[in-house]
Amino acid sequence: ALFFDPETGAPDPAKLATWRETLERKLRFALVHVARYEELDGGRSAKSARKRAASRDTAVALRHARALLDALAREPDRPRQYALAAELYMVDYATRSYAESLGSIEIPIHLWNIAFDWSLPTGQRAREAASEAGNLVDPATGRFYTPEGLARLVREGVDLSTLDPPAESPFWRALDPAGLDIVDHYLGGGPPVLHGERAVFPGDGATFDFDGMHLTQSKPKIDVTWKDAACRARPAKEQGDCARDYKLKFGMETHADPVANALLAGLGYNADLAEHLRHVRVDLGDFPFEELDKEWTAYFDLQRLHTFIPLRSVLLPGAAGHGRDERGEYVVFQAAVAEYKPKDIDRIGMWPFSEGMASTAREARGLGLFNVWIANADMKDEENNKLSLRTDESGATHTYLTQQDIGHAFGIVLPERPEVFPWEAIESSWWSRLFGFVRGRTELNYMNLQQAGLEWMTTWADAKWMARRIARLSRAQIEAAVALGRYPGGIGDLYVEKLVSRRNQFVRVFGLEDEFPMLPVDRHLTTGDGSVVDGHVVQGRFPDETPNDYLHHHRDVFVPVFQYLGDAAKRALQAGVAAVDEIDPGTFEIRDEWRIAPELVLKVARRVMANPAPEGRFDQYLVQDTLRLGFRAGAGHTGFAEGGFERTVSIAFPVPSRREGIDAPPCLLPLLVWRDAARGALPEHYVLVREHAWRVGARVRSADDIELTGGGDAAHAWVARERTVVDARDAAPIVY
């Protein structure tokens, strides 16, 4: 509908003209404003700024979209027209998509997703053929099946999972893993987006140069560059050409990331190049350690699902983790996962599973079962998906769609929890089978924290198609992929057994026993070092190899949830108290129609807000406590002459986190007595404001006269104020 005439099915010239006008306008806007930014903020010359603007990812993408539009207008073949239109839509989407930030984690949504596992519609039905993938190739004609054609095949007893999508698409390139060296394929340029680009990782103990904080998604990351000896020997102005770019990630997922990506690449898909590294040094250059610590803390504290992890907790302990030498300040991380970022790949933006090409492509929909296999609990509809562009030797630009950040895997809810990573990916208990039979669905042993379109889009045929591909992987290939994680002790061995067990279950449940043999599995694995006994993890900490804790899963899952619920209750109580402004007992008649109207002024409030200009880890949030006490009294009938007195005391002070701000002891009672400040009863680094106000005036009270009921009070007053401010942010307080 966006590109084609609904009656003829051919590209609509008027619609294409509108698209061209829109793309041209967006491109001009991007070029002008980015160039202006480069001039004003970057201090570049006008010529240099224009050149840099033209090389930006958005400009590259919009020019490619324009080229796709031109190709669509010229293309005579109808299937090719549809393919060009689908690619054009995805490229345009990536230039304008912005996922909702997870700055405040949506715990209720996560609780809902934890409570309800995923499921698949059991079997295939002719009446549901319209919900099947739309890019299934008829081998006789080379064209895609229509929903009517798929319904006919179902009635004829054809297994729709045997129908393949095109052998090459922006998502994948058909690959037979038989005899494949999965590690060499993964690191040697096998994934389509990385074709011919052999990954280079410097190894443990490598030294990277700091390039900037990478503040995205749930954890902070660091952009770095690495130069080998030959590169460092070149003149400084030439080193930028030979330096390689990486992104370092820390904490959870450092082992799982390369494993999950290698398995995905082994099925023919695009994947990120990642490797687990230990004792990684990062030279900070002119970026102070205090600034790094501040940005790390500020970013991490916004993520409510994860407990706060201080920067120093992922560094080597003591002086080994942070120091200074002839090259300046540096930090050394205990462990990290390095993601290689080739310079010739333009990363444009996100793409959704639930819209456009991905919503109808079998190879995209099949990723639902792959994520179930590895138990990736952080699959998002678009935020973890990246559209990239790459130009080949002939000058042709190609679009690639990659599911990224798939390392939140190999556990339940939390990643890298081998003890609770299930042996089975599909529920097998009698009540699950009964519940699934009643619903006509197959219950999966899988939880995903996020809302993702694949949950309701993946059909039985899509899942069975992916199960067939997973079943083609050999035990040796799975072992090789898991070895990339460099797990300590027997953790990797246990993961191999569980992944093979889950693969075998796919073969049984999807009825593939005639196509694939069962692989041997040891469910009672006991490793030589004693870290795994009878298939269970008994040693969760390996301090010399990784900072991760492979046990205490339930504690790490539910403590943040209970903290969230406790915070919500406290915030509700504080908001309820703050909603009270005054206590009005009404008017009292004293003589004839004369009345008095007393009011007690009472305001107790706490406000916790992000500090707009933090200076370190201990002032990321500000707390403001306010107490207002006073009285107001008037005499009259509908109109009252009144007077009053109010005393307001407010204090603001810094805290390291929002939770500490919510939990901080109330500072209201000490404020009533000034001498408590001298006794040290007030928080450190506070700003205190005390105000006295005398009020004299008149008021009309609508509630006391039936004729005025429905209106508001009308008042006018003369106010005299006395205000004192104490600024105790520094060692010597200042009084205004």
Secondary structure as UniProt FT lines:
FT   TURN            6..8
FT   HELIX           13..40
FT   TURN            41..42
FT   HELIX           46..55
FT   HELIX           57..74
FT   HELIX           78..96
FT   HELIX           107..115
FT   STRAND          119..121
FT   HELIX           126..131
FT   TURN            139..141
FT   HELIX           147..155
FT   TURN            156..157
FT   HELIX           160..162
FT   STRAND          172..173
FT   TURN            178..179
FT   HELIX           182..187
FT   TURN            188..189
FT   HELIX           192..194
FT   TURN            195..196
FT   TURN            204..205
FT   STRAND          207..216
FT   TURN            217..218
FT   STRAND          219..226
FT   HELIX           229..233
FT   HELIX           236..238
FT   HELIX           239..242
FT   STRAND          244..249
FT   TURN            252..255
FT   HELIX           256..266
FT   TURN            267..268
FT   STRAND          273..285
FT   HELIX           289..301
FT   HELIX           311..314
FT   HELIX           318..320
FT   STRAND          322..325
FT   TURN            326..327
FT   STRAND          328..340
FT   TURN            343..344
FT   STRAND          345..349
FT   HELIX           356..360
FT   HELIX           362..365
FT   HELIX           367..374
FT   TURN            377..378
FT   TURN            383..384
FT   STRAND          385..391
FT   TURN            393..394
FT   STRAND          397..403
FT   TURN            418..420
FT   HELIX           430..439
FT   STRAND          441..444
FT   HELIX           454..457
FT   HELIX           460..471
FT   HELIX           475..483
FT   TURN            484..485
FT   TURN            489..490
FT   HELIX           491..509
FT   TURN            510..511
FT   TURN            513..515
FT   TURN            523..524
FT   TURN            528..529
FT   STRAND          532..533
FT   TURN            534..535
FT   STRAND          536..537
FT   TURN            543..545
FT   HELIX           553..578
FT   STRAND          582..583
FT   STRAND          588..591
FT   TURN            592..593
FT   STRAND          594..610
FT   HELIX           617..619
FT   STRAND          621..636
FT   STRAND          639..655
FT   HELIX           658..663
FT   HELIX           668..671
FT   HELIX           675..678
FT   TURN            679..680
FT   TURN            684..685
FT   STRAND          687..700
FT   HELIX           702..704
FT   HELIX           706..708
FT   TURN            709..710
FT   STRAND          714..727
FT   STRAND          734..735
//
